Amino acid sequence: MLIVVMGVTGCGKSTVGVALAERLDVPFGDADDFHSPENVARMAAGTPLTDADRVPWLHAIGAWLASQPDGAVASCSALKRSYRDILRESAPGVSFVHLHGDRETVRRRVSGRAGHFMPSSLVDSQFAALEPLDPAERGVVLDLDAPVEDLVEAAVRALR
């Protein structure tokens, strides 16, 4: 099973992704680790990434997923359907767990993070770019306010 935990910055992708990977006993890949130094610098400076900035990053995540024959979980914002399509090109069976919640909760979370390159000033641009999962896309939408254990259980139930 290949799974991408998706959503805007600060929604809990990495936390839930790590827990889900542990539950399924598969590797976890954090999308932040796939960004180029140039992309990290842009975001740290408060500049939203363009679609063109994201394409190589999405291809790298998709290639990593495709290289995991026994399954894997990755965190990735995957904000737009076109981004998820790029991931599916490399990893056709991928499923998505969209952690969804309100803007102010996310802004508080991002403001409270220490040592992360993504500033809270980019929360609005993330919500502006977000395209919800289409009914034709394999995945589930979960409330980011739920406890991590509950989110993992709900994801496993929904995707099995």
N, C-alpha and C positions, 0 to 999 in steps of 0.2 A: 504494500500500500504506500503510495506517494501522496503526501499531504503538505499543503502550504497553509500556514496560519497567516491570515491577511488582515489588513485594516490600516487605519491612519497611524501616524507616529504616536507612541504612548498608549496604545490600546492594550498592550500586554502580549504582543506576538511572541517575543522571545521567551518570556516567562511561561506562557501556556505551551509554546512549541517544545521547550526543553522537557516539561512535565509530560506532554503527550508522547514525545520520543522515548522517554524512560518507560512509560506505560506500555508502549508497543515494542520496546527493546530494539529500536532502530536508531541510526545516527541522526543527529540534529545539525542543520546548517543555518547559521544566522546570516541573513541577507546583508546586514551591515558589514560583514567581513568580505563581501564580494564587491563592494563599492571601490572605485578607483580613488586614489588620493585627491584627484581633482574634484570629483563629486563630493567627497567629504568636506573639502575646503569650501566649495560653493555653499553647501548646506550650513556649515558652521558660520559662514558670513551672512546667513539669512536669505540666500538666494535659492528659490525653488528650482529643482531640476526640470529640464525640458524633457519631452518625449525622447529626443535624440540622445540626451545624456543617459537615459535609463536603458536604452536598447542593449548595449553591451553587457550591462549589469544583469538584465533579465536573461539574456542568453547564457551567461555564466551560471546563474542559479538553475536554469533549466538543464544545462549540461550536467551539473552536479547531481541533480535529482535523477537524471537518466542513468548516471553511473552507479546508482545504488540498487543492485539487483534484488536485495532482500527488503526493500522499502526504506523510507526516510521521511523525516519531517523537516521542513524549512520554514523560516519566518520570512515574509516578504510583503511589503505593502500591497502590491498587486492591485493598485487603486482602480485601474481602468480595465475594461473588458479586453482591449487590445493588448495590454500587458499580460493578462492571464492567457490570452491566445499565444503569445510568444512562449510562455512557460509550457503550454500544452504541445507546442511544436516539438519540443525536445522530450517532454515527458507526457505522452498522450493520456495516460490514465490518472493524472493528478486530480486530487480532490482539494477543495478549499474550505477552510474554517474561517469565516469572517467574524472577527470580534468587533461588534458594533456598539456604539454608545453615544452619549451627547458630548457636544463640543466643549462645554465648560469642564466636565470631568476629565476629558483628555488634556485640556490646557493645564489644569492643576497638576496632573500626573507629569506632564512634560516639564513644567516649571520646577517640580520637585526633584527631577533627576539630576544627579551630580555626575559630571565627567562624560556626558553624552554630547555628540556633535550637533544634534538637532535642536535648534532653539524653539521656544514656544511661539515665536513670531511666525513660524511656518505651519502652525496647526490649521489656520484658515485655508491656506492653499491646499493642504491635504484633503480637507473636507470638500473643497470646491472641485477637486479632481476625482473624488470618489464616485465610482459607478457601482451600484449594488450588484450582487450576483444575479444573473439572469436565471429564470427558472430552468433553462436548458443547460446551465452549468452545474456540474457535479459539486455539491457542497452544502454547507449549513451555515446559518447566521445565528450567532450566540451573543448574549448580552455581556459586555465586557465587565460589568459590575459583579457578576457572579463569582464565587470563590473558584480558584484555579482547579481544585479537585472536581468541582461540579462541571466546569467547562470541559475538562478532559473526558469525564464520563459521558457527557452529552455528545461530544465529538465522536467518540468511539461508537456509541450507540447509533448515531446518525449515519456514519460512514461505513458501517459493516454491512 
